[in-house]
Amino acid sequence: MTHAEFHAWLLGLGMGWLGWTEQQTLESRMTSIMAAYKARIDMLKAIFGGGDGARPAKDATGGVSLKDPAGLRGLLKALGKKG
């Protein structure tokens, strides 16, 4: 990777992944951009799971297909709601 490609990649991290403005990104140190990017990835893994073998919590439907009327009635009954 050339220096120009690396700087373009950093600019993409700052403006894309981190949501910073161009000015904020350009005024930041390379190490700060990379640390903020790593922290963003860690945050997304904590929220959604994944990446390192971690799996998100089982969905609230208990695996019931939302397209299955009988399954939905059973799920609603289990939740104490009319189906």
C-alpha positions in Angstrom: 0.0 0.0 0.0 1.4 3.4 -1.0 1.4 6.4 1.3 -1.4 8.0 -0.8 -3.5 4.8 -0.5 -2.9 4.6 3.3 -4.0 8.2 3.7 -7.0 7.7 1.6 -7.9 4.6 3.7 -7.5 6.7 6.9 -9.7 9.4 5.4 -12.3 6.8 4.6 -12.2 5.5 8.2 -12.6 8.9 9.7 -15.4 10.1 7.4 -17.1 6.8 6.7 -16.9 4.6 9.8 -16.5 7.3 12.4 -18.7 9.9 10.9 -16.2 12.7 11.3 -16.0 15.7 9.0 -13.1 15.9 6.5 -11.6 18.7 8.6 -11.8 16.7 11.9 -10.2 13.7 10.2 -7.4 15.6 8.6 -6.6 17.3 11.9 -6.4 14.0 13.7 -3.3 11.9 14.2 -3.1 8.6 12.4 -3.0 6.7 15.7 -6.1 8.5 16.9 -8.1 7.6 13.8 -7.0 3.9 14.1 -7.7 3.8 17.8 -11.2 5.4 17.3 -11.9 2.9 14.5 -10.9 -0.1 16.7 -13.1 1.3 19.5 -16.0 1.6 17.0 -15.6 -2.0 15.9 -15.4 -3.1 19.5 -18.6 -1.2 20.2 -20.4 -2.8 17.3 -19.3 -6.2 18.4 -20.6 -5.6 21.9 -24.0 -4.4 20.5 -24.5 -6.9 17.7 -22.0 -9.7 18.6 -19.8 -11.5 16.0 -16.4 -11.4 14.6 -14.5 -13.5 17.2 -16.8 -16.4 17.7 -19.2 -14.5 19.8 -22.8 -14.8 18.8 -25.7 -12.4 19.4 -28.3 -13.4 21.9 -31.2 -15.5 20.6 -33.9 -13.5 18.9 -37.0 -12.6 20.8 -39.2 -14.8 18.6 -37.5 -18.0 20.0 -36.9 -19.1 16.4 -40.5 -18.9 15.3 -41.0 -17.8 11.7 -42.9 -14.6 11.4 -44.5 -16.0 8.3 -46.0 -19.0 10.2 -49.5 -18.0 11.5 -49.7 -21.0 13.9 -46.2 -20.2 15.3 -47.1 -16.6 15.8 -50.3 -17.5 17.7 -48.2 -19.8 19.9 -45.7 -17.1 20.5 -48.3 -14.5 21.3 -50.0 -17.0 23.7 -46.7 -17.6 25.4 -46.2 -13.9 25.8 -49.8 -13.6 27.3 -51.3 -11.7 24.4 -54.4 -12.5 22.3 -53.5 -14.1 19.0 
